């Protein structure tokens, strides 16, 4: 099924499908984004949250969970009123299992990052969803961030000129429990957190021709976690560098992304609001004048992750085309797994 046929299929199903709020269920509450996404779904008139399915050992109480019906996985799968399954456990491989079961049952899926450690299984998941006229929306955190979108716009519109450089960094101090969870994967923090930045780099520059990953364990904890990591992505006329580490106690304020082109650069630091966007151009382009432009971007007046689910509701109800293609999502995951040394022989 090609993209045009798939989009037409979605539009046809939207016309014939139910009206009103999209029925949704959340599977898992342990992912770092889970509670915020539950809060978003509960705030949106375009959704009816049917309940949550708890993954073993994950939070079952808390303000945002109050009053929500508890569902079994079987109930989620068999309930035809559940159109969207939102997969949010802290167990990466369990999330892929849940997503596969929900796609096989004909659900739309929102799958949080990283989407498992198997490229063939992810490819099959997308194929299964497409075969049923459904999509899998990836939960990369910065896709709908307004300041990130300004950086992406400047790059994609050619306002920066021919792109030759991409740099980005995430540093966060992580606790012992999270370290143990991430240490199961050779890519460690690059696998868990760097995936957001790989997603951004691939969106700007496409699939790299070569990747090199440095997955170092430099912490004092004897857990083997790759906690000081670097990725180099090489293109014909550009280089991208991404660093992710687990030490800085004030890491959030030092996170940045920068795209550099022959007409200038766009830099975002920090990601948190108010975000500071710095555009530095040789020649005026788009809405930006020549020279240095600094813009403080306030937090949107809506619950975080609302834009993700707004787009998904438009896909489900109106047959709208997703912003990010299956090809992009697969390229992102393949690049991530290559960086982390996690791509098996039969990819």
Beta strands, then each sheet from edge to edge (+ up, - down):
strand 1: 22-27
strand 2: 47-53
strand 3: 84-87
strand 4: 108-112
strand 5: 136-139
strand 6: 163-171
strand 7: 210-216
strand 8: 228-234
strand 9: 239-245
strand 10: 256-261
strand 11: 264-268
strand 12: 275-281
strand 13: 291-297
sheet 1: 2+ 1+ 3+ 4+ 5+
sheet 2: 7+ 8- 9+ 6+ 10- 11+ 12- 13+
end
